[in-house]
Amino acid sequence: MDYLAWEQEIPVRYVVKDNDDENILIRCAGAEGLFWDAELPIKEPLVLVGCVPRGPLSAALDCQPDKASRQLGDLRIEVWDAGRPIEWWDLFDASVEASHPNSDDPSLMDVSVQAHVAGAGDDITDSPILPTYKLFKGDYLLADSFLAVNFHRTEQHQATGNKIKLIGCQASESLIDPLDESMPAKDVQLLALNRTGRIMARMPLTLNVARSYASKIGRDLIDIENSNGVYDPPPTLARPIWEYWYNGNPEIANEWAQLATEGRREWLNLAFENRVITEIDRSGGTYDLDGKHVTDIPGLHCAIGEALFGPGGYFGKDWRSFNDCLAGGFGVVPPFKLVWNSSGTAFQNLNEVIDNADRSVSYIDEILGLLEISGVTTVLQ
């Protein structure tokens, strides 16, 4: 499908497409408000009831209240039911405030935490019968199978959403006149294109026109102010990364290395959308992994993707998706040989423990274990 086709001198940067088919509803030259840093709600107290602290959480309980090590950063609470996660909440800028033995089982701890809470409903205690809770920092398990989370949100703490404005739009005949602001809301996809017209990113959007008017940037074009933004909008730090990928897939290795951890995650999101798609996976051969910039988990997966497919390559963005890639369908499948240069960098930076089924293991050991089980010969250098 030719997403770029229109009679304008300026390029098409975004396309609004129907969810149900390939029907193009709107082509547009730009979008304002796409990148957005979510407003954090006010910090609120939570109590992790009946947990066994691990790693940094355990260390924080032994520190004085004014110590920096009581700051845990960004965490995630997962609710598990019948052996699988069914819901989760993000805790931003979390810190340990206090702890004491659980009244019913003194071998367990009740830990009081302060954090910005996002993704939770009004009451975290609304949960299925016999749930369990887990606390993670990235993929690192800090508390396993604790009993409950005491937390109640007040209405004024809810974060507000963003709005998006589509610039220089040309609507298709299949769309009800977008200048008619009484048009019913419609669930669609907003596609970001690179300069060749290839889809660079996909974002769910509810098209709900608040205001529309003739655009100044081109004849017969309109600007559309939407009542809301895309779901899970990319952060503002992603803007220069998107601009880089707009010119096409990367051609130089390790361009991601200059990015901080969050930027590397955004790089992987774009790499996933632009990944190699082939009918038949190739196997065999030797691949060189440049490990000198593997200082965090996203960096590891950026490096592995590039080892297998060249600059901008994708082969997973965490250990779970990496395991999926090893099973086939992503262009390369074991057996093959992976020569991991400067592997010591990963061992220095990826040695915290994660939880995988019934065992706990460091992230680097988990990756090496998955490689071995899948039939990859890994040579550490």
Order of alpha helices (4+ residues) and beta strands (2+ residues): beta-beta-beta-alpha-beta-beta-beta-beta-beta-beta-beta-beta-beta-beta-beta-alpha-alpha-beta-alpha-alpha-beta-alpha-beta-beta-alpha-beta
